[in-house]
Amino acid sequence: RRDRPRVVRDHRGARLTDVLDAVGLSLDGHKDGRRMVVVARATDGYVVTFSWNELYNTATGKDVLVAWEKDGKPLGVREGQLLLISGQDTKTGPRHVRNLSSIEVLRMK
């Protein structure tokens, strides 16, 4: 079921695409997604980005998770209440956002 939390390795949470879909963003035209960038920020200012097409049109998007649990327990102090992870990335560190504070969708001109 689409409303059930997803699991990426040992984490539990919601797919980032499901979170974005729940917000109900409006895409004006069929090419509008090509101009969208998703920005995830941590409380310490760390920032990662995803293109709209990467999230919705590649395997990467299926494993980008906003997590609240690890190993069946709430995240620890180091990770914060929310964590964003990209499970398909070859190098796991660059798009691993501890203490996730915001997710923003920007429309590029």
C-alpha positions in Angstrom: 0.0 0.0 0.0 1.2 3.5 -0.8 0.4 5.0 2.6 2.6 2.4 4.5 6.1 3.5 5.5 9.0 2.2 3.3 12.1 0.5 4.5 15.6 1.3 3.1 18.1 -1.1 4.6 17.6 -0.8 8.4 15.6 2.5 8.3 11.9 3.1 8.3 10.1 6.2 7.0 8.3 7.6 4.0 9.6 8.0 0.5 10.5 11.6 -0.4 8.3 11.3 -3.4 5.3 10.3 -1.3 6.0 13.3 1.0 6.1 15.6 -2.0 2.9 14.1 -3.5 1.1 14.5 -0.2 1.8 18.3 -0.3 0.0 18.5 -3.6 2.5 20.6 -5.6 1.2 22.0 -8.9 3.0 21.3 -12.1 1.7 23.8 -14.6 2.7 21.9 -17.7 4.1 18.5 -18.6 7.6 19.9 -18.9 7.4 21.8 -15.6 9.1 19.0 -13.6 12.3 19.5 -15.6 12.7 22.9 -13.9 12.2 21.6 -10.4 14.9 21.1 -7.8 14.3 19.6 -4.3 16.5 20.9 -1.6 16.8 19.2 1.8 18.4 21.1 4.7 19.8 20.1 8.0 19.7 22.2 11.2 23.4 22.8 10.9 23.0 24.3 7.4 24.1 21.2 5.4 22.2 21.1 2.1 21.6 18.3 -0.5 19.7 18.5 -3.8 17.8 16.2 -6.1 16.3 17.0 -9.5 12.6 16.4 -9.9 13.3 13.9 -12.8 15.9 12.0 -10.7 13.2 11.5 -7.9 10.3 10.6 -10.2 12.0 9.0 -13.3 14.9 6.9 -11.9 15.5 4.1 -9.5 17.1 6.6 -7.1 13.8 8.2 -6.2 12.4 4.9 -4.9 15.1 4.8 -2.2 15.2 8.4 -1.0 13.7 8.2 2.4 12.6 10.6 5.1 13.3 8.3 8.1 12.2 8.4 11.7 13.4 4.9 12.8 16.5 2.8 12.6 16.6 -0.9 13.6 13.0 -0.6 14.9 13.8 2.2 17.3 13.4 6.0 17.1 16.5 7.7 15.6 19.3 8.6 18.0 20.4 12.1 19.1 23.1 12.1 16.3 20.5 11.6 13.5 17.8 13.9 15.0 14.1 13.3 14.8 14.2 13.1 11.0 16.9 11.9 8.7 17.0 12.0 4.9 18.9 9.2 3.1 19.4 8.3 -0.5 19.8 4.5 -0.6 20.8 4.2 -4.3 23.8 6.6 -4.1 27.1 5.0 -4.7 28.7 7.1 -2.0 26.4 7.2 1.0 27.6 10.3 2.8 27.0 13.2 0.5 23.2 12.9 0.5 22.7 11.7 4.1 21.0 14.6 6.0 21.0 14.2 9.7 18.7 16.5 11.7 16.5 17.2 8.7 14.9 20.6 9.2 13.3 21.4 5.8 12.5 20.3 2.3 12.0 22.9 -0.3 11.0 22.7 -3.9 12.5 25.3 -6.2 11.3 26.1 -9.7 14.3 27.1 -11.8 13.9 29.7 -14.6 
